[in-house]
Each structure stands twice: as C-alpha cells, then as structure tokens.
C-alpha cells in the first residue's frame, strides 16, 4: 500500500504527539524507554475508543524522537534552559511542556525536518494540550530560540 503525502504528514504529526506523550509517561511512571516504545506501538498507535480512533504513527520517527530525546536529554535540556528566562529553569515548567521541548529539541538537533516545520508541529501539540491558555505562544517562543541555536543556517 502506497501512502499519499497527506497520509505521511499525518503519521509524522501523530508520531510527534506520541513522542511527547511517551516522554511525559516515562518521567511520570519511571518506565524504561523500551517499555514505553512497545506500549505505544502495540497499544496506542491506531487505538480505538468509543467514537474516536487514534492515528497510526510513523514508527521510525517516533522511535528516533524518543531515543534522541533520552540519549541527548542533558544537551536538549541545556538548550531549553537557555531559551527560557532565568527564573524558569526546565525543572519548574509543566511536565507536558518539558516532554514537548525534549521531543522537539531531539528533532531540531538530530532530525531532518526544516525547523519551521518542527516548530509549527510542536506548537500545534502545545495548543492541543493547553487549548485555553498561552502555552502555544510560550512554546513557539522557546522553540524558535532553540531552533535558531540548533540550526542557525536555516534562518
């Protein structure tokens, strides 16, 4: 089966969302990266609820984002800290946003997608998690700073 460009984009978007959820769950539950990946790929990708089906995720992108976020967490957290104001070290921000910055930081530092695509995708995820607040704007500002540091040649 050949996927259309739109289907591939949807699967990449789903992989980014799942990566944020997986990183959040790892921090909250102390599960290993391998346990989380298996759970997400076996149960979350394409999961169906009463009236809603989760998207299929791009498994390769999902695994790369989670692996890179875990393996390069110190570097990504330091880059995130530099993008945050001094009063808000990464340890003080919402755990969902922390997971989002780690997944996005992994893609910005070790991925192939253009920074503007990465920023747009992860800002959309922030807005989905925080629809009634300014976290989308906050995420946009932090991710823009991170992207300029990670790939200055793209700006």
KEMARNU-991962 format. One record per atom (N, C-alpha, C): y, z, x; residue in three letters. Coordinates in steps of 0.02 Angstrom, whole numbers, plus 50000, padded with zeros to 5 digits. Each point is the difference from the previous one (the first is absolute). Example, Ala and Ser with C-alpha at 12.3 -4.5 7.8 and 13.67 -1.06 7.14 Angstrom:
<sites>
497165039050660ALA 500595000049955ALA 500605000050045ALA 500534996449982SER 500595000350042SER 500555003749961SER 
</sites>
This chain:
<sites>
499415000050042UNK 500595000049958UNK 500625000050045UNK 500454995449987UNK 500624999550037UNK 500555003649962UNK 500375004150035UNK 500545003749969UNK 500654996250005UNK 500405000449949UNK 500674997050001UNK 500465004350044UNK 500564997150019UNK 500495003850039UNK 500235006249964UNK 500084999449933UNK 500225005749961UNK 499475005549999UNK 499364998149994UNK 499465005050001UNK 499975003550068UNK 500094996350053UNK 500005003050067UNK 500575004950008UNK 500604998249975UNK 500575004650003UNK 499875006349960UNK 499714999249940UNK 499845005949959UNK 499505004550035UNK 499514997150033UNK 499505004050036UNK 500325003750059UNK 500484996850034UNK 500345003350055UNK 500445005649973UNK 500344998849945UNK 500415005349969UNK 499565005949980UNK 499424998649971UNK 499545005449980UNK 499755003750062UNK 499864996550054UNK 499775003250062UNK 500525004850026UNK 500644998049996UNK 500545004450024UNK 500045006349957UNK 499964999249934UNK 500015005749955UNK 499405004650014UNK 499414997150006UNK 499405004050014UNK 500065003650067UNK 500314996850050UNK 500085003250065UNK 500445006249994UNK 500544999549962UNK 500445005849989UNK 499605005649965UNK 499624998249948UNK 499615005049964UNK 499475003150046UNK 499684995950041UNK 499475002550044UNK 500295004850052UNK 500574998250029UNK 500315004450050UNK 500235006549969UNK 500274999649939UNK 500195006149964UNK 499385004449988UNK 499464996949977UNK 499395003749985UNK 499705003150063UNK 500024996450055UNK 499745002850063UNK 500385006450019UNK 500664999849994UNK 500405005850017UNK 499875005849952UNK 499924998549936UNK 499925005249950UNK 499295003050000UNK 499504996150019UNK 499315002349992UNK 499635001250065UNK 500294998250056UNK 499675000650064UNK 499354995950005UNK 499974994649961UNK 499434995450007UNK 500124995650062UNK 499464997450028UNK 500074995650058UNK 500214993049978UNK 500244996250048UNK 500204993149985UNK 499414996049974UNK 499415001150028UNK 499424996249976UNK 499815001849928UNK 500035006549984UNK 499855002149931UNK 500494996849951UNK 500635000050018UNK 500524997349956UNK 499904992549990UNK 499884996450054UNK 499924992749994UNK 499424998249955UNK 499455003450010UNK 499414998649958UNK 500155001549927UNK 500315005749987UNK 500175001849931UNK 500444994749968UNK 500524997950035UNK 500464995249971UNK 499674993249989UNK 499634997750050UNK 499694993449992UNK 499445000049948UNK 499635005449997UNK 499445000349952UNK 500225001749929UNK 500525004149993UNK 500175002549933UNK 500694998249975UNK 500504999450044UNK 500684998849977UNK 500164992549991UNK 499784995950047UNK 500144992849995UNK 499684997449936UNK 500394997349955UNK 499734997249938UNK 499785005149949UNK 500155006350010UNK 499805005349953UNK 500294998749931UNK 499615001249949UNK 500234998849932UNK 500065006649963UNK 500565000849965UNK 500125005849957UNK 499944997749928UNK 500195004149953UNK 499944998249930UNK 500344993449984UNK 500624999350021UNK 500364993949983UNK 500344996850060UNK 499765001550060UNK 500334997550060UNK 499484999050055UNK 500084994750037UNK 499564998750057UNK 500424999950063UNK 499785003650051UNK 500334999950065UNK 499884993150032UNK 500474997850039UNK 499924993650034UNK 499475000650054UNK 499744994350018UNK 499584999750060UNK 500484999950059UNK 499855003850051UNK 500445000150058UNK 499734995650055UNK 500434998050044UNK 499814996350061UNK 499705005350047UNK 499345000150004UNK 499665005350037UNK 500185000050074UNK 500084994150029UNK 500174999550071UNK 500695003150013UNK 500504998349958UNK 500675002950009UNK 499995007549987UNK 499655002249947UNK 499945007149985UNK 499745003950061UNK 499444997650027UNK 499695003450058UNK 500465000150060UNK 500344994450012UNK 500464999550058UNK 500585004949992UNK 500305000249940UNK 500565004549990UNK 499805007350009UNK 499445001949970UNK 499785007050005UNK 499815001750072UNK 499614995650032UNK 499805001250070UNK 500625000550045UNK 500454995249994UNK 500605000050043UNK 500445006149986UNK 500065001949936UNK 500415005949983UNK 499705006350031UNK 499345000649999UNK 499665005850029UNK 500024999950076UNK 499844994250029UNK 499954999450073UNK 500685000250034UNK 500534998249965UNK 500674999950029UNK 500485004649963UNK 499725005249969UNK 500415004449958UNK 500575003350038UNK 499885002350060UNK 500545003350038UNK 500574995250013UNK 499854994050021UNK 500524994950013UNK 500374998349935UNK 499634999049946UNK 500314998249936UNK 500435005949974UNK 499745006150004UNK 500395005849978UNK 500645000950041UNK 499964998750065UNK 500615000550042UNK 500504994749979UNK 499764993949985UNK 500454994749978UNK 500315001849933UNK 499605003049956UNK 500255002149934UNK 500525005550009UNK 499865004850044UNK 500485005450013UNK 500674997350023UNK 499984994850042UNK 500634997150024UNK 500384996649944UNK 499634997749949UNK 500324996649943UNK 500275005049948UNK 499745006150002UNK 500225005249953UNK 500605003850030UNK 500405002849958UNK 500555004150027UNK 499705006350031UNK 500365002950047UNK 499745005650039UNK 499765005849958UNK 500315001049941UNK 499815005749959UNK 499334999049965UNK 499744993950001UNK 499394998549962UNK 499454997250044UNK 499705004250042UNK 499434997550039UNK 499434998149952UNK 499564995750024UNK 499484997249957UNK 499585005449966UNK 499925005750033UNK 499615005449970UNK 500315002949937UNK 500654998849989UNK 500345002949942UNK 500044995249941UNK 499814993850009UNK 500064995349945UNK 499375000149956UNK 500064997249942UNK 499454999849952UNK 499384996850032UNK 499405002949989UNK 499404997350031UNK 499854992749980UNK 500204998149939UNK 499904993049980UNK 500434995450043UNK 500635001950010UNK 500444996050043UNK 499765000050072UNK 499745005650023UNK 499735000450068UNK 499434995050008UNK 499554999849951UNK 499454995150002UNK 500264992949998UNK 500514998849959UNK 500304993449994UNK 500314997950067UNK 500375004450032UNK 500314998350064UNK 499484998850054UNK 499445003549997UNK 499474999050049UNK 499664993249990UNK 499854998349937UNK 499694993549987UNK 500484994350018UNK 500635000749979UNK 500494994850015UNK 500124999650075UNK 500055005750033UNK 500105000250072UNK 499424996650037UNK 499395001049975UNK 499424996750030UNK 500074992449995UNK 500224997749942UNK 500074992749992UNK 500594997350039UNK 500545003850003UNK 500584997750039UNK 499854999750075UNK 499625004750025UNK 499875000250072UNK 499384996150021UNK 499524999149956UNK 499374996850020UNK 499784994349954UNK 500424998249952UNK 499814994849952UNK 500354993450014UNK 499824995049960UNK 500264993350009UNK 500544998149949UNK 500035003649945UNK 500464998149946UNK 500735000850024UNK 500444995749976UNK 500715000750018UNK 500275006849975UNK 500435003250039UNK 500275006549980UNK 500295000249930UNK 500354994849980UNK 500304999949933UNK 499475000349945UNK 499434996950012UNK 499455000349952UNK 499725007149997UNK 499895003050058UNK 499745006850003UNK 500485004949965UNK 500644999450015UNK 500495004549968UNK 499994999249924UNK 500024993849976UNK 500004998749928UNK 499385002949967UNK 499424998850030UNK 499375002449971UNK 499995007749995UNK 500195003350054UNK 499965007350000UNK 500565003249960UNK 500584996949995UNK 500525002549955UNK 499764999649928UNK 499664994549982UNK 499714999449933UNK 499505005649986UNK 499605001850050UNK 499515005449992UNK 500385006649990UNK 500525001250039UNK 500405006149992UNK 500295000449929UNK 500264994449975UNK 500284999949933UNK 499465001449948UNK 499394997650012UNK 499455001249953UNK 499815007449998UNK 500005003350058UNK 499845007150003UNK 500575004449975UNK 500624997750008UNK 500595004049982UNK 500474995949956UNK 499794998249940UNK 500404995449959UNK 500675002949976UNK 500075006549998UNK 500605003149972UNK 500475002750054UNK 499904998050063UNK 500425002950052UNK 500234994750050UNK 500325002350053UNK 500284995550050UNK 499534999150060UNK 499375001949994UNK 499554999450057UNK 499924992750023UNK 500064995249954UNK 499974993050020UNK 500564998250047UNK 500615002349985UNK 500574998750044UNK 499925003650067UNK 499765006249996UNK 499885003950060UNK 499484996650044UNK 499444997949969UNK 499474996550037UNK 500274993650031UNK 500414996349963UNK 500284993850026UNK 500415001350063UNK 500425005149999UNK 500425001650058UNK 499585002050060UNK 499505004349989UNK 499575002350055UNK 499594994150027UNK 499714996149955UNK 499584994450023UNK 500414994750036UNK 500614998849978UNK 500434995250034UNK 500145002350072UNK 500135006450008UNK 500125002850067UNK 499374999350042UNK 499425001749971UNK 499364999550037UNK 499864992750020UNK 500134995449955UNK 499864992950014UNK 500454997450056UNK 500625002149999UNK 500474997850053UNK 499795002750068UNK 499705006050000UNK 499755002750063UNK 499354996550021UNK 499554998949952UNK 499354997150016UNK 500044992750018UNK 500424996249965UNK 500034992750010UNK 500734997649999UNK 500395002150051UNK 500714998349999UNK 500124992450001UNK 499524996250026UNK 500084992850003UNK 499994996749931UNK 499775003649950UNK 499964997249932UNK 500665000549962UNK 500505003450030UNK 500625001149964UNK 500584996250029UNK 
</sites>
